[in-house]
Amino acid sequence: MHFSDFTYVTRGKLVEELHVTKRTIRQWEALRGFSKLLLGSGRVSLNKTPEVATWLENSKETQQ
């Protein structure tokens, strides 16, 4: 994934890269232990990229 080159990733970039909606990401945060949301400057929401990558890998393993 392209966002893996960065320490932090915006929710908008996750939507673009993962082909999901913002609502899906919010549901993952609430129900499935997705990476904790950090508050960026202003209204920009950020997640730590390594946490997102780890969550995605673990999520793949549990689906197999």
C-alpha positions in Angstrom: 0.0 0.0 0.0 1.2 3.5 -0.8 0.3 4.9 2.6 2.8 2.6 4.3 5.6 5.1 3.4 4.3 7.5 6.0 4.2 7.4 9.8 0.7 8.7 9.9 -2.2 8.3 7.5 -5.4 10.3 7.2 -8.8 8.7 7.2 -9.3 10.0 3.7 -6.2 8.2 2.5 -7.4 5.0 4.1 -10.7 5.3 2.3 -8.9 5.7 -1.0 -6.3 2.9 -0.5 -8.6 0.3 1.1 -11.7 1.1 -1.1 -14.0 1.4 1.9 -16.2 4.2 3.3 -15.5 6.4 6.2 -18.4 4.7 7.9 -16.7 1.3 7.6 -13.5 2.7 9.2 -15.6 4.1 12.1 -17.3 0.7 12.5 -13.9 -1.0 12.5 -12.7 1.4 15.2 -15.8 0.9 17.3 -16.3 -2.9 16.9 -13.1 -4.5 15.7 -10.2 -2.9 17.4 -8.9 -0.8 14.5 -6.0 1.5 15.0 -6.7 4.3 17.6 -7.6 7.6 16.0 -5.3 10.5 16.7 -6.4 14.1 16.4 -4.3 15.9 13.9 -4.3 19.6 13.2 -7.7 21.1 12.8 -10.2 18.6 11.7 -7.8 16.1 10.1 -8.0 12.6 11.7 -4.9 10.5 11.7 -4.0 6.9 12.4 -0.5 5.5 13.0 0.4 3.7 9.8 2.2 0.7 11.6 -0.9 0.1 13.7 -3.1 0.1 10.6 -0.8 -2.3 8.8 -0.7 -4.7 11.8 -4.5 -4.6 12.1 -4.9 -5.3 8.4 -2.5 -8.3 8.6 -4.2 -9.7 11.7 -7.6 -9.2 10.0 -6.5 -11.1 7.0 -5.3 -14.0 9.1 -8.6 -14.3 11.0 -10.6 -14.3 7.7 -8.6 -17.3 6.3 
